[in-house]
Every structure is written in C-alpha cells, then in structure tokens.
C-alpha cells in the first residue's frame, strides 16, 4: 500500500477536535508513520469485513483507531477517528 495523499472527511475533523490533546498528539505521530510506512507493525493495519468491506482500520493506541478508505486514485480518505465503538457510526 502506497500513501499518495491523505484527505480528511468533515466527520473525521469534528471527531478529532473532540479528542484529548494527548490523544491528538499520538494520532499525529502515527499518521506520520502511516505516511512513511503504512504497513508498520505498530499501526495494526487491517481491512474490515462484512458490511465494512473495503474500509480499513489502523490503531494508534490500544483504545483509539482511525478508519479510512483507499480511493481508486491512490489517495487515502480518513473517515472517522475514535474509540473502538466508532464502527457503530459508519
């Protein structure tokens, strides 16, 4: 997987702003790792299944994750950020 460009959905930006500053700092660090090496072991990258097929998740702490979609042109669309229950709101 190659990361050409990351695009942020409106939902993602709203959710990010609500997170504690410490969590935002970790998310930014993990995003940098993702840009350089999306397969980095610390991200625990995996594709979702069932009705979420085609959607991917990376974990940036034991409790928080980023949900994204790989676009056909190679861009990455960050859809949502939050605790594990963010899957309920997709």
C-alpha positions as CSV (number, residue, x, y, z in Angstrom):
1,X,0.0,0.0,0.0
2,X,1.3,3.4,-1.0
3,X,0.0,6.6,0.6
4,X,-0.1,9.4,-2.0
5,X,-2.2,11.9,-0.2
6,X,-4.5,11.8,2.9
7,X,-7.9,13.5,2.7
8,X,-9.9,14.2,5.9
9,X,-13.7,13.9,5.9
10,X,-15.7,16.5,7.8
11,X,-16.7,13.8,10.3
12,X,-13.1,12.9,10.9
13,X,-12.1,16.6,11.6
14,X,-15.1,17.0,14.0
15,X,-14.2,13.9,15.9
16,X,-10.5,14.7,16.0
17,X,-11.2,18.1,17.6
18,X,-13.2,16.4,20.4
19,X,-10.3,14.2,21.5
20,X,-7.9,14.9,24.4
21,X,-4.8,16.8,23.4
22,X,-2.5,13.9,24.3
23,X,-4.5,11.5,22.1
24,X,-4.4,14.0,19.2
25,X,-0.6,14.2,19.6
26,X,-0.3,10.4,19.4
27,X,-2.6,10.3,16.3
28,X,-0.4,12.9,14.5
29,X,2.7,10.8,15.3
30,X,1.0,7.6,14.0
31,X,-0.2,9.4,10.9
32,X,3.4,10.3,10.1
33,X,4.4,6.7,10.5
34,X,1.4,5.7,8.3
35,X,2.6,8.1,5.5
36,X,6.1,6.7,5.6
37,X,5.2,3.1,6.1
38,X,1.5,2.1,6.1
39,X,2.4,-1.5,6.9
40,X,4.4,-0.5,10.1
41,X,3.6,-3.1,12.7
42,X,2.7,-0.5,15.4
43,X,-0.4,0.5,13.3
44,X,-2.0,-2.9,13.4
45,X,-3.5,-2.2,9.9
46,X,-6.3,-4.4,8.9
47,X,-9.2,-4.4,6.5
48,X,-12.7,-4.6,8.0
49,X,-15.2,-7.3,7.0
50,X,-18.9,-7.8,6.3
51,X,-20.7,-4.6,5.6
52,X,-17.5,-2.6,6.1
53,X,-15.6,-4.5,3.3
54,X,-13.3,-2.0,1.6
55,X,-12.8,0.0,4.7
56,X,-9.5,-0.2,6.7
57,X,-8.5,0.5,10.3
58,X,-5.3,1.5,12.0
59,X,-4.8,1.5,15.8
60,X,-2.8,4.3,17.3
61,X,-3.4,3.4,20.9
62,X,-4.9,0.3,22.5
63,X,-8.3,2.1,22.6
64,X,-8.2,4.5,19.6
65,X,-8.3,3.9,15.9
66,X,-8.6,5.7,12.5
67,X,-11.0,4.3,9.9
68,X,-10.1,5.0,6.3
69,X,-10.9,4.1,2.7
70,X,-8.4,3.7,-0.1
71,X,-9.6,5.7,-3.1
72,X,-9.1,4.4,-6.6
73,X,-6.6,7.2,-7.4
74,X,-4.4,6.1,-4.5
75,X,-5.5,8.8,-2.0
76,X,-6.5,7.8,1.5
77,X,-9.7,9.2,2.9
78,X,-9.7,9.3,6.7
79,X,-13.4,8.7,7.6
80,X,-13.5,8.5,11.3
81,X,-11.3,8.6,14.5
82,X,-12.2,7.5,18.0
83,X,-12.5,4.5,20.3
84,X,-13.4,1.1,19.1
85,X,-17.2,1.8,19.0
86,X,-16.7,4.2,16.1
87,X,-17.7,1.3,13.9
88,X,-21.3,1.8,15.1
89,X,-21.4,5.2,13.5
90,X,-20.1,4.4,10.0
